[in-house]
Amino acid sequence: MTRLSFTYNEKQFYLSAFNGLG
């Protein structure tokens, strides 16, 4: 469960960063 949560969090973070960059 922790792994899934971490992945989800990371995905959201990366998406936000990518959106800001793009």
C-alpha positions in Angstrom: 0.0 0.0 0.0 2.8 2.4 0.9 4.4 1.8 -2.4 1.3 2.6 -4.3 0.7 5.7 -2.3 4.3 6.8 -2.9 3.9 6.2 -6.6 0.7 8.2 -6.7 2.3 11.0 -4.8 5.3 11.0 -7.1 3.1 10.9 -10.2 1.2 14.0 -9.0 4.4 15.8 -8.1 6.1 15.0 -11.4 2.9 16.0 -13.3 2.8 19.3 -11.5 6.5 19.9 -12.3 6.1 18.9 -15.9 3.0 21.2 -16.2 5.0 24.1 -14.8 7.9 23.4 -17.1 5.8 22.9 -20.2 
